[in-house]
């Protein structure tokens, strides 16, 4: 009996300690935490990070602003931030901000999946064509700066992503052939082998599911197959929200659901959206395994905007509002964590530079927190729990959108169109 009691104590005490203070073992580990551990543990919730408050990236967020932002995200349970380039100062300043906060509080654990932007030759210029198998002259300096930052902050930078949606063909302005990404991934892997980058730094590229072989066979190229073998893990993007317009096979209310209440129709549609994301994820896993490769596959981006006056809004798919965005956030987090999939949710904060000429454009409204320091419906519960007490953004406390009035929020929620309505729209668009 005594031995049984001792065994129960040995099991119970560590569990109680973990539940009371978050994760003492992980916090004590500090800089020894590796990418492999981060990506396999749901404790390390991930989010896309951008902190621009203005309609241009020429106005950089300050280090004090960044410190406020990361404290807010840490309170939300976020432990991994994803950035997209090192061309602007935001990524370097973010690293400085994290280090400063950690000097104030050694148990503040926050890590980076740092992106290096990759462009084709003549991207973002007036040149009439892009040369997809030749890269921009800027790419080399982007990679070298990323290397320098990864070496300067090895305790924070745990993942380096070469390119963002840099291979998917609809990224017409800048996409490259996979050979370009492969060459840089191999270059970085060689540096790791030579000891010129931390050996536990994981290298990937973060791209649309189709670019990883999960969609159109046009992407099934030898260079992509070699890239799949070269990365430490696959980071894929899936956006059912966008496909409520572009590929709405899952979105329209079918005939056998038209007797349901409006909220039941919305609930069913959002569960189909989750199934759609699962399908895209599995399609990449299946393609990888068809090559005889077995390695981790995680989600580098997914999200759902809350405002739109475009294809997804009242005159289109009727897909976007805070209620649906909140549902998707909760559904996709629950699924990914139950399956051991690290998921970078897009995004932490609204950023008005993304579609500066259209303030109501969906790209400006993917954040969980808006520019008025209001938590959107997806995280109202965190406000109720008091996790933001004492924290501010630009001097404003974190409050709720709609003043927390759920009935007022529901007034902006629209039921998705029927399958017949979607079919009529597609026929009209094709005719035009």
N, C-alpha and C positions, 0 to 999 in steps of 0.2 A: 504493500500500500504506500509506504514511504517513497519507494522508487517512482511509483505512478505520479504522486504529488509533485515530486521534483521535476519529472518530465513535463507535467502540465505547466509548472511555473516557468520552466525554460522556454516553452513555446509561447506562453501568454505574455510574459513581460516584454519581449521584443516587439510583439504586435501592438501592445498598448502604447509603447514608446513611439512607434511609427505613426499610429493614428493620432497621437496627441500633438506632435510637432512637425508633421509633414513627412520628413524622411531623413533622420539623423545620419544614417549611413551614407546616403548620397551627398548630403551637405558636407560631411566630414571628408569625403573623397576629394571634393574640390576639383582641382585641375587634372586629377587622374581620371576623371570621367571621360570615357571615349565615345566616339560617334556610334559605335556598335551598341553600346549600352544605352545611349540616349534614344536611338531609334527603336529599340526593342522594349522600352519601358514607358507605359502610359503616364507615369509621373511627369515626363518631359513633354508636356503639351506644347504644340508649335503653332506659330502664327506668322503671317506675312507682315513685315514691318515697314512702314513709311510714315514719316512724321511731318510732312510738308503741310503748312497751314495756308499757303497762298496759291494763287493760280499759276505760279511759275516756280520751277526748281532753282531759279537763280537766287531766291530768298531761302537760305538754308535754315533749318531748325537749329537753335542754339544748344549748347551742351546742357545748360539748366533745363531747357524744355525736354530734351531727350531723357534726362534723369527723371523728370516727373513722369514721362511716358512709360519708362521701363518699370518704375515702381508701381504704376497702375496695372501693367500687364502681369507683373510678378504677383500682385494681390489677387489677380484673376486665375492664378495657377499656371500661367505661361512660363516655360523654362527654355524654349528654343525660338529664336527669332530668325526669320528668313529675310535677307536683303538681296538686291538685284544687280547692283553695280558698285564699282569703287571709283568711277570717274568723278562723281560728285563727292563732296566731303562728308555726306551724311553717314556713310558706313564707318569711316574712320572716327568721326566724332561720336558715333554710337558706341564704338569700342572704348573710347576714352571715357564716356559716360558710365558704362558698365564697370570699368575698372575703378573709377572714382567712388561709385556706390559701394563696390565690394571692399574698398579701403575703409569706408565708414561702417560697413556691416559685412564681416567676413563670411557670414552664412547666406548672403544674397547670391543665389545660383542662377545664372543666366548665360546661355550659350548662343552661338551664331552659326547659321547655315549661310555662308557668305557667297553672294553671286558675283560672277565676272561677266559683264555684258559682251556679247559677240554679234558682230554685224557682217553682212556681205559688203563687197566692194561697191561703192557709190550709194550705200544706204543713207537715207535722210538728206539726199542732195537733189538737185534739179536734173541730174543726168537721166536720160530717157530709159536706161535699163540698169538692172542689178546683175552683177556677175556672181552667180551663186557658188561657184567652186573656187572663187578667189575672195579672200577676206579683206576687210577694212584694215588700213594701216594702223588704226587705233587699237586693234585687238591685242597686239603684243604688249603695249604699255599697260592696258587694262589687266592682263594676266600677271605681268610683273609686279604691278602694285598690289594685286591680290596676294601674291606670294609673300611680298614684304610684310603685309598686314598679318597673314597667317603665321608667319615666323615671329612677329613682334607680340602677338596675342595668342600663343598656343593654348593657353588655359581657357580661352573663350571661343575662338574659331575652331569648330570641330568638323565642319563640312565645307567643301568648296564646290560650288556648282558652276560649271562652264556653260554659260548661255542660258537664256530664258525664252522658251518657245522659239528657239533659234532655228529649228529644223522644220517646223510645221508650215505648210505652203500658204496658208491664209495670212501668215505674217509677211505679207508681200513686201513691205518696205525694207525688210532687213534679213530675211531668212537665208540660211546657208545650207549647202549640202553636208551630209553627216561626216564626210571626210575632215572638214574643218574642225568640228567638235572632237572627233576621234584624235586628231593630231595633238590638240591641246591636252586632252585627257591623258594620252600616253606620255606627253612631256611632263605633266605633273606627277604621274605615277613613277616616272624615272627619277624625278627629283626626290621623291620619298625613298626610293631604293638607294639613292646615293647619300641619304642623310641630310639633304638640303631642304626638306619639309618634314614636319612631325610624322613619324611612321603611323600614328593612329588617326591622322587626318584622312577622312573619307572623301573621295572624289566622285562626282556625278555630273550629270547634266539634267536640268529640269525642263520637261517639255510635255506637250500635248500627248495624250494616250496614243493617237494615231501615229505620231512621230516615232513612238517606241514599238511600232509594228502591230498595234492593236486594232488598226482600222484598214484603210485602203491599201491593197498590196503594192501600190506605187511607192510606198515607203520601204518595202522589203528589199533592201540593198545590202550588198556585202559589207559596206562600210558601217551600216547600222548594226549588222550582226557582230562585227568586230567591236563596235562601241559597247554593245551589251556585255560583251566579255571583258571589256577594259574597265568599266566603272565598278566602284565598290558596291553600289546599289543603284536601282532604277528609281528615279523620281518622276512620277507622271502627274499630269493635270487632267481633271475631269470637271466639266461644267454643264450639268443638266440645265441650269438656268438659261444659258445661251441657246441650248437646243430646243427650248420651248418655242423658239422661232425657227431656227435653222433645220432642226430635225425633230419635229414634234410628235413622233410616233407614240411616245409615252404620255403626252400631255393632255390631249383633248378628252373631255368627259365622254366615255362610251355610252352607247344606248342603254346598256343594262345598269348604268349608274345614274341615269337621269331622274330617277324617282327619289334619290337621296336628298337630304337637306343640303343647303349650301356648304355648311361646315364639313359635312361628311364627304362631299365632292372634293373639297380642298384637301382634306386629310388623305383621301385615296390618291389624289394626284401627286401629293408630296411623297407618299410612299413609293409610287411608281418612279418618281425622280430619283429616290435613293436606289431603287433597283437598277435604274439606268446607270448610275455611277458605279455600282457594283459590277455591272456587266462590262463597262469600259476597263475597270481595274483588272478583272479576270481575263479580258482579252489580251492584255499585255503580259500577264503571267503565263497564259497559254502560249503566246508567241515565243517568249523567252525559253520556255521548256521545250518547245519544238526544236530549238537549236541545241538541246542537250545542256542548257545552262540552268543552274539553280543558285539563286542569290536573293537577297531581300528586295522586295518591291514595296515602295511607300508612296504616299500621295503628296506631291510637292505643292499642289494648289487645288483648292476647291472652295467655292463660296456662293453666296446668293445676295445680290444687291437689294436695297430697300426702297429705292426711288428710281423711276424711269419714265421719260416721255418719248421713248423710242419703240422699237419692235416689241418690247416686253411689257409695255405699259397698258393703259386702259384701251387704247386703240389697236392693240396688237394681241399678244399672247395672254395678257392679263395675269402675268406671272409674278410681278414684283410688288412686294409690300413687306412691312416689318413682321407680320404674322407668318407668312410663308418663309421668310428668311430665318426667323427664329426656329421654325419647325425643322428646316433643313439643317441648320447648325446642330441642333440636338440629335437628330436622326443620324447624321453622318459621323458625328463624334462618337455616339454610342456604338455604332457598327464598327468603326475603325478600331476603337480601343478594345472591343470584344474580340477582334480578329488579330490583335497584335500589330496593327498597321499604324505607323506614325503618319499623322495627317497635318499638313500645314494649312490652317484655315486662312482664307483671304477675306478680310484683312483686319488689322487691329483698328485703324482709324480711317475715317473718310479723308480723301485727299483731292482738293479741287483742281489741281493742275492736270489731272488725267484727261479731262475733257473740258478745258477752260472756257471754250466758246459756248458750251451748253451746260449751264449750272445744274439742270435737272437730268443730265445724262447719267446712265447707270454706272459708268466707270468711276464717277465721283462719290458713289454711295455704297461701297462694299464694306465699310468699316463697321465694327461692333460698337464704336463710339463716334459720335458726330463732332462737328467743329464747335458746337455749343457745349461740349463736355457732357453730353447726354448719352447715357447707356441705352442702346436700342433694346427692343423686346427680348432678343435672344439672351440678354444677360440682366434683365430686370431682377431676377432672383438674387444676383450677387449684390445689387444695391440693397435689397431687403435684408440680406445677411450681414450687411455692414462692412463688407470687405474693403470699401473705398473710404472709410472714415479717416479723416486727416489727410487725404490725398486730393490734389487739385490738378487741373490741366489749364494752363494759362490763367491761373488764379481762380478758376471756377471749380467748385465741388462737382463731383460726379452725381448727376441726378438722372431721372428717367425721361425718355421721350414721352410725349402725350401727357406729361405730368403723372404718368403711371395709370392713366385712365384706360383700362382695357376696352371698354365699350367705345370710347372715342377712336381707339386704334382700329377696331373692327369696321368702323365706317369707311376706312380706306382699303378694305380687303375686297377683292373682286374674285368671282368664281371663274375658273378657267373656261374657255369656250368649249363647245361640244366638238366631237370629232367631225361632224358635218360642217360646222363653221370653219374649222381649220382646213378641211379639204377644199371648201369654196375659196378660201383665201389663197391657198397654194395654186389653184387653177387660175385665179385672176392674175397672180404674180407671174406665172408661166406664160400666160397669154400676152402679158405686157413686155 
